[in-house]
Amino acid sequence: ERRPDNFFVASDATNMVEGLRKAFAQISNEVQSTTASLATNSTRLETDTAVFQSRLDSRFWSGDLLARRVGSNGAVEENPAWNAAQNLDNWANVETRKIFTITPDTTAGTGGEFIANNGVNFIWGSLASSQQALLTLPTDAGNVTGENRLAYLRGDRTYEITTEDRTKPFRQRGSRLGDIVNSDPQFIHNQDFGYSRLSWGSNGSVGSAYTTFRASSAYQNRTPMVIVGANDGMLHGFDAATGREEFAFVPTEVIKNLYRLTGQNYSGAGHRYFVDGSPVVRDVYFGDDDGWRTVLIGTLRAGGRALFALDITDPAQIKLLWE
């Protein structure tokens, strides 16, 4: 009698355990999930309304973010308008990606907290020596170096295992974009948060300043963005119209575990969370001198104990505020 491929006969304990091991391994390899993370680019149905949907594939712990247009009849189109993972995988020269991080604060505050605010490019020469050490293992040899490990994290695939070449040292990925599990994508463009109603300041100057801030051409014409955290160690910001990555941020708190992402045993229970929290974006008043800015607050959720803030007023000039 023909049995299903995942049916295992166990006549003794050893065979039963081995059968279960094979069954669960097969299940793990076949799992591809659409997470419950969704965002839209408008609060009402319009001709350019889109739904942004994150996905994960547990076989290689890769992820994706899809944009799907919503028709005038309310139906979501089956074929995505863009695919963030595909865009990243088609990136010709990953050295041109805008990825930045932060060098750690070494002096604790009065409450024992560490507040870092020195943003740098996520390249080997810009990292603090302590961060370089976290990316370097005692067993490293040959092409397995901390610098090559960082290049892999940036998307370089020179030393990544492929289907054709299993001898390379770093883990095979399904995509340069890591899995997105608990982080909900957030759309930000020129939303009105309603702060023009504020009566603070002389004659309601804070509310009036918000009206002026929103009316500026820089605010109205800035690039629409979809921002989401991924378990590749980065918060990603994508152009909502094209899916092109505009920036990525690596919190310093996750650097101590980034070496795991290159390990060939990074599968199943070996999976780790990194930038797992959902970002929150609001317009924030910085005082009379600096006025209104658009600020993102990010968390790591299961990826660690840290908060970070980015000034995303101008998507072309992202500024680190603190971590």
N, C-alpha and C positions, 0 to 999 in steps of 0.2 A: 504493500500500500504506500503510495507516494505521500510524504509528509511535507508541510511547509518548511522553508529554509530555516526558520527560527524555532523549529521544534526539536528538542533534544531529549533522547531517551537516557534515563539514569537508572542503572541497575545497582549502583552502589554510591556511597557518599562522594568518592573522588570524581566519578563521572558527573554526578549531579552538580558539584561545584564548578567543574570545568565547563559544563553546559551552560550554567548561568552566567559565567564570566564571558563566554562567547556571545550569548544573547544580549547582555547589557552593552558589550563593546559594539555590537552591530547597531543597537538602538542609538547609542551615542553618536556613531558615525553618520546616522541618517537624519538626525534632528536638525531641522532648519525652522526657525521660528519668526513669526511676525509679532513683535512686541506690542503691548497696548499703548505705546507712546505715539501720540498723534498731535499735530498742531495744524492750524490753518492761518492763512495770511489775511483773513478778514473776519469780522464778526457777523457779516451778512453775505448772502449769496450774490456774487457779481460775476461779470464775464471773465475776470482774471482770477477768480478764487481758486486756491489750490490747497490740497491736503498734503502734509509732510509726514511720512511714515518711516519709522526706524525698523531695522531688521537685524537678526543675528543668525549665524550659522555655527553651531557648536562643533562641527567637525574640525575646522581650523580656527575656531574662535575669531571669525571675521564678522564684519558688520556692514550695514548699508543704510543709506537714507534716501528715500524716494520722494519725488514730487509728483503728485497726480492732479491733473486739472479736474475741476468740477464743472460739468456742463450746465447750461441754463435750466435743464430739467431736474437738476439736483443730483444727477448720477455721476459718480466718480469714474473717470476714464480708466480703463484697464491697463493701458500702456503708460508707463511713467514719462513725464516730460523730461526728467533728468534723473540720473543715478549717480550719487556722490562717490560710491566705491569705484565705479567705472571711470569717473573723471580723475580720481586720484591715481588709479592704476595706469591711466593713459598719460600721466604727467611725465614729460620727457626728461626733465632735469630736476630731480628732487632737491638739489641744492638751492633752487630758487624759491622753494616753499617758505612762507613767512611763519616760522615757528619760533616762539620765544619762551623763556622760562625766567627764573628768578634765582639769584644767589642767596643763600640762607643768611638769616640774621644770627649773629653769634652772641648777642647780649640779651639776656632775659629781662622782661619788664618787671614792674613791681609785683604783678600777680603771677609771675613765672612764665608769662606768654612770650613768644618770639614773633615779632612783626617785621617781615622782610618787604622791601620796596625797591630793590635794585634789579630792574628788568634787563635781561641780556638775551641775545640770540641763542637758540638751542644748537650750538655748535661746540665742538670739543674745546677749542681755544678760549671760549668765553666762560666756561664753567669754572666754579671754584675747585680747588684741588680735592676738597672733601667730596664733591659731587663726582668728579672723575674717578675717585677711588670706589665709589658705590657702583659704578658701571664696569669695574674691573674685578675679575675673580682671580684667586690664587692659582687656579688651574689653567688660566689663559696661556695659550701658546700659539705660535705661528700666526695665522690670520685671525685667530680669535683674540681680539684686543678690545679694550674699552672704547677706543675711538671707532673701530669698525662696528661695535655694538650700537653706538650712538647713530652711526650712519644708517644702520638697519632700521632703527626706530624712526628715523627721518624718512624712510621709504626706500633706501638703497637695497637692491636685491642681489648684489654681487656674490655674497656669501650665504645666500638663502637656499635651502634645499629645494629642488625642483623635482617634478615627476621623472625627468630624464636623468638628473644627477642627484643621487641620494648621498653622495660623499661630502657635500658641503656642510659646514658646521652649525649654521643657524636654522631655527625652526621654519618650516614651510608655512606660509600664510595663504589664506584664500583671497585676501585683499590687503592693501596697505591700510585700509580703515578697519579698526578693531571693532569687536562686538559692542553693541549698544543695548544695555539691559534695562536699567532703571532710570536712566536720564531721559526726560521728556524734551523733545526739540522745542525751542522757543523761537517764534517769529518776531522780528523787530524791524520797523521801518519808520513811519512817522505817526504812530498812534498818539491819540490825545488822551493823556492820563487824567485830565480834568483839573489840573493844578491852577489853571487860570482863575478858579473860583476862590483861591486862597486870599484871605484879607490881611495876611501878615505884612509887616513893614509899614513905612510911612505911606498912607493913603493906598494901601494894598499893593505896594510896589513889587512884592514877590510874585503875586498873581499876574500883574501886568508884565513883569519880566518873562514869565512863562509864555504868555501870549506872543511876545516879541520873539522869543526863542523858537517857538513852533512855526512862526511865520517866515523865518529866515529861509533863503534858498538852500543853504547848506543842509538844514533839517529836512525840508520837503523833498529834496532831490538826492538824499544820500542813498547808498546802495541798500536795498532790502536784504536782510540777513536771516538765516536759520542757524541757530546755535545749539549744539548738543555735546554732551560729554560721552566719551568712549573708553573702553577698557584697553586701549592702546597707549594709555597714559596721557591723553590729550583732550582738551576742550577744543572743539572744531567750530569755526564760523564759516558758513557757506553762503555764497551769493544765491539768494532765493530765486532769482530768475534763471540762472544757468547751472547752478550746482557746483560751481568752481569754488575750491577752498580759498578763502580770503586770508585766514589766519588760523593758527593753532597755538594753544598755550599749554605748557607742561608745568603743573604745580610742583614746587620743590619737594613737597611731602611725599610724592609718589616715586621720586627718583631712586630711592633706596630699594625699590622692588622692580625697577624696569629691566634689570638683567634677566629676570625670569621669562620675559617675553621672547628671548632668543633661544631658550632652552628647548631641546628636542622632546622633553617630557612634559611640555606645557599642553596638557590635554586632560579631559575629564576632570578629576578632582584637583589637578594641578592648576586649573584656571584661577586667576586672581582678578579682583576688582581694582580699578584705578580712579578715573574721573567718572564716578557712577551717579552723582547727584544731578538733579535738574536745576539748571541756571534760572535765576530770577532777574528780570530786566525792568528798570524803572528810570524815569527822569528824576534827577536829584538836584536840589538847590545847594550850591557850594558857598553861598555868601555873596555879598555885593560885588566883590572883586572878580570872582570867577563865574558867577551866575549859574545858569542851569546846565547840567550835563546829563548824558545818558549813561547809566552805570549798570554793569552786570555783577551780580553776586553769585559765586559758584561754591559748591560743596563737593566733597568726595563720596559722601554716603558710605557705602561699604568699603570704599577705597582708602580710608584714613581719616585722621582728625585734623581738618584744616578748612579754613574759609579763605576765599580770595576775591578781590574786587578789581574789575577792569573798567576803564573809561572807554566806551565804544561809541562815543558821540560821532566820531568820524571813522567809519569802518576801514578807511585806508590808513588811518593812523591810530591803531589801538594802543592805549597806554595802561601800563600796570599801575594800580594804585597801592595795593598791599596784599600780602598773604599772611 
